[in-house]
C-alpha cells in the first residue's frame, strides 16, 4: 500500500443519505478532485463508508473517477451507467416474507381463538398486540440490490472482497441482536463480500429487512453512531475529509417538492417525510456530538466536514428516480462544495498542505461533466 504524500494518514469518510445523498456526494467528490492538484479521491490511505456512502467510498477506493460517474448520470442515453437508477434495483418485496406473514397471522389468530373459547370471552386488544409479532422484519429485501452490486462490480473491475483492495476500506453496520457496531473490513468481518457489507450498512430498520451474514442480522450503520470516525482515527488518520448529506431541512414555508400541489409543511408530505426529517435531526445531533468528542480525543487530527446548507436541503425531498432531480442534486453537490472550498480555502488549503497536498481554486470554475 502506497502511503499518502505527507506525514500522517489520510481518510475519506462518507455518510449515508440514500440515493439523493449518494448523488450529492458524487458532486462533492468531483469538486474535490478539481480542488486537489497532485492528489485525488482514489489516493486516500483509508476509506470509511456508511449506507449510501459505503457504495461511494468503494468506488473511490477502486480508483473510479467521480466525474466519469457523474457524466453517466447527466446523460440518460450514456452507454455506461454507474448508479442504481431503477427502483427494481433496490426495492423488492420478497414472496417468502408475504408467505411468512400469512403463516404467522394464521397461527396467532388460531391460538387467540383457542384461548377465547376456553375463557368464553373475546379480547380484541390482546389480538392486536399479538399480531405485532407477525409484522415483517422489513418491507423490502436488499437481495436484488446485492445482485445488482455484484454485477456492476464485475463489469467495472471493482474488487469483490476487502482483501483485494490496495487501500484500507471499512463499511459500518450494526448487529441487530447484540446492539453493537460492526465494521466490515476489519478482523473477523474482513471475509464478507463488499456487496453484502454495503447492503447490511444500508438496511434502514423498518424499511429494509435485516441482512444476514454468518448467522447474524445487520442493520443500517447510522442507527448508532453516524460517521464512525474512530475507526480510522485509531489507525493513525491525521487528515479526514467527511461528507454528510443528512441534515435537517429548514423549511421556510415555501412550496416543498411533492407529487401534490401546494405542499408547504413537512407533515403534508406524509408519514415518510416526517420520519425522514426526524432521522435527519437525529443524524445531525449524533454527528456533531461525535465530532466534538473526536476532536478532543485526537487533537492532532484535522477533520474537514462538507455538508449541504439547511436552507437548500428541501431538494433532498424530491424523487431521485426522476432524471431532472438527479441532475439538480449532482449540480448542487458540486456547486455547494465549490462555494465552501472558496469560503474556507485557508482552512482546507492549510490542512492539505500539512500532508503535502497542493490545492488550486481556479479549476473550480466549471463543471467537468457538462455536455457540449
N, C-alpha and C positions, 0 to 999 in steps of 0.2 A: 504494500500500500504506500503510495506516494504522499508524504505529509504536505500540509499547506505551506505557503511560502515563508511565513514568519514564525515567531515563537508562539507556542500555544496552539491549540487545535481549534478548528472552525466547525460549526454545525448549522445546518438548515433545518428549521423546525416548523412544520406546517400543521395547523389545527384543522378541525373539521368544519363542516358547513354545507354538506350535501352537494348537489350538482352546481348550485349557484356559487357556493363557496369555492369549489374546485376551479370554476371558470374565472372567478375573481382572482384567485391565487395565480392562475396562469398569466393573467395580465400583469400582476405584480412581478412575477419572476422574469417576464420579458423585459420589463423596465430595469430590473436589477442587472440583467445581462448586458444591457446597454450602458448602465452606470459603471460597471466594472471595466477596467481597461485590460488587465492581464490576468483575469480571473473570470469564472462563470459559474453557473448553478450546478455544473457537473463536477466541480473541483473541491467541494467541501469535504472535510475529513469524515464527518458523520452526518447522517440523515435520520430525522425523527418525525414520524407522522401519525396522526390520529384520524380515523374515519376517512373522509374525502381527502384529507391531507396525506394519508398513507399512500394513496394511489399516486398523488403528485410527487411525493419525495421518491417513490420507487422509480418513476420515470426519469427524475432528475439524476438519481444515483446511477441509473443505467446509461446516462450520457445523452438522453434526448434533449433537443433544444426547444425551449418553450415557444419561441417564435414560429417554429415549424408546426407545432401542435396548434398554436393559435391560428395559423393560416388555414389549417384544415377546418377549423370551426367557422372562420369568417366566410369560407367558400362552401356553400351547401353541395356543390357539384364536384368537390375535390375527390380525387381517387382514394386518397388516404385519409381515413377518419380515425382519430386517436381517442376520442371521448365517447362514453356510452350515451348517445343522444336519443335512444329509443327507450320508452318505458318498459318494453318487453325485455330489455337487457337487465333491468333492475327489479321491477315489480312482478311477482308471480305468486299466485295463491296455489299452494300445493293441494291436490285432491286428497292426499293422505291426511292432511290436517283437518279437512272437512269431514272425512270419514271418522277421524278420532273424536271430533266434537260431537258428531251424531251418536257414536258409541257411548261416550261419557254421559251425554244428556240422557240417553235411554237408561243407563244404569242408575243414575241419580234419581230420575223420576220413578223408576221401578222400586228402588229402596224407600223413597219417600212415601209412595202409595202403600207399601207394605207396613211401614211404621204407622201411617194414618189409620189403616184398617185395624191394627192392633189397639191403637189408642181410641179409635172411634171418634176422631176429630181431625180437622184439616188445618194446618198452619202454613199458609202460602208464603209468608215472610221467611219461614225456615227454608222452604224450597228455593226461593230466590237467592238466598245466601249460599245454599249448597251448589246452585248452578254456576256460581262464580268459578268453581274449580274446573268447570268444563270449557271455560274460555280458552282459546288457543294461546300458545306462548307468544305469538306474534301474527299479524295479519298477512305478512308476506314472507316468502322464503328468499334467501340470497343465493340459492344454488344456481339459478340462471345467471346471476351476476358473476359468480365464481367461474362458471364455464366460459363466459364472455372474456373475463380477465385472462384465463389460461390461453385462449385462442389468440388474443391480442398480444400477449407477451411472446408467444412463439413467433407470430408474424413479425413483430418488431425487434426480435432478438433480445428481449428483456429477460434476464435470468429468472428462473422459476424458484430458486432456493436462495436463502440468505448467504450460504457459504460460497455462492457463485459470484457475489459482488466483490469488487476490489475495494470498495468503501464500506464503512460500517453502516448498516441500515437497521433501524428499530421501529417497530409498529406496536402501538399500545392498545390494549383492550382490558376488560375486567372479567374476572372469574365470577360467574353468577352465584355459584353455591358457596364459595368461600368469602366473597365480597372483597377480594384482594386484587390489586392490579397485576396484569400480565404483560410482559414485554417480550414480544416475539422478536427473535434475533439474538437473544442472549441465553446462555446456559441451556437448560433442557428444552426451551422453546425455539431453538435455532433450526431444528429439522422440519419445522412446519412449512408448508408451501406458502409462497408470498401471496398468492391469490386468496388462499383460505384465511391467512392472517388479516388481509385487507377487509375481507367480509366480516370477520369477527370484530374488528375495530369499528365497522360501520353499522353493526346491528343495533339500531336505536330501539330501546325497550318499548314494547307495546306495538311498535310499527313493524319491525322485522323480528322473526323468531331467532332465538339464540343460535350461535354457530357452535356445533360440537367438534371438539378436537381432542383426540386421545381420551375420550370418555368424560371430558369436562365441557361445560357450556360457557360460552363467552358472549359478552355484550359490548356495546359502544364504549370506546376508550375515553370519551368525555364525560362519562357518568360521574366519576370521582374527580380526579384532577383533570385539568384541561390541556396544558402544554407539556406536562411531564418533563420539564427541562432538567430535572435532577438526573435523568437517565444519561444525558451527555455531559452534564457538568461534572459528575463524579468520574467521568472518563477523561477529564482534562480539557474540556471545551472552554476556550477563553473568549471567543467571538461567536455569538449566537444571533442569527437572523431569524426572527419569529414572525410568521404571518398568521393573523387571526381574522377570519371573515365574520365570525359570530359576535356581533354587537347588537345591543337593543336598538330597536327602531324608534327614533324620536319623532313621533307623529305630530306634525304641526297643524293638523286639521285639513290638509289638502286631500285631494282625491287619491285613494290608495289603489294600487294595481289589483284588479278584480274582474272576474267574469260578469259581475253585476255592475250596474251603473250607479254613480253617486255614493260610493262607499268612502266614508271619511273617518271612521273609527275602527280600531283593530277588532273589536268584538263583532262588528258587522261582517267581517270576513269568515266568521265561524270558528268552530272548536279548534281546528288545526292551527289557525293563525294565533289564537290565544295561547295554546300550548307552546308554539314555536317562540312567541315573544317571551314567555316565562322562561323557556330554556335559554334564550339569548341573555336574559338578565342574570341567570344563574352562572352561565359560562363567563360573562364579563367579570362578575364578582370573584369567582374562583381564580380566574386568570390573574387579576390584579393582586389578589392576596398572595398567590403563588410567586409572582414577580417580586413583590416586596420581600418575601421570605428568601428567595434565591439570591437576591442582590445583597442581602445582609450576610447570608451564609457563604457566598462566593464573591467577596468584594473585588477580586482581581479579574473577574469575568465581565465582559460587556454584552448586554442583551439589547438588541435593536428590534423594537416592535413596530410592525406595519399592520394597520387595520383601517377599515373604511371610516368615514365620518358618520356620526349618528344621524345627521340630517339627510344623508344620502342613502341610508340603509333601507329605505322603503322599496328600493328596486329589488332587494333580495326577496320580496314577496311575490314577484312576478313569476310566471310559469317558465322554468328553464327549458322545457321541451319546445318552446317557441324559438325559432331561429333568430328573430329580431331581438328577443330578450337576451339570448346568449351573446350576441354581438355587442349589445349595450353593456352587459356585465364585463365582458372582456375589455372593452374600451375604457370603462370606468376603472377597472383594476389597474390598467396601465397608466391612465391619466392621473389618478389619485396618488399612485405611488411616485410618479414623476414629480408631482407637486410637493409631496412630502420630502423627497430627496433634495429638492431645491430649497425648501424652507429649513430643513435640518441638515444641510450639506456639511456644515462644520462638524457636527456630531458624528455623522456617518463616515465622512472622509477621514477624520482623525482615528476612529476606531479601526477602519480598514487599513490605514497607513501603519498602525502598530503591527499588523500582520503582513506588511509589505504588499498590500493590495492597493494598486492605484485606482483612482476613480476620476470620472470626467462627466460633467453635466451636459456638455454640448451635444452628446449623442442622443439626448432625450427629447429632441425637437420634433421627432416624427415617429409614428407607429410603424414598426418594421414589417408588419404583415399586410398592410393596406394594399389592396389590389389596384393595379393601374390599367 
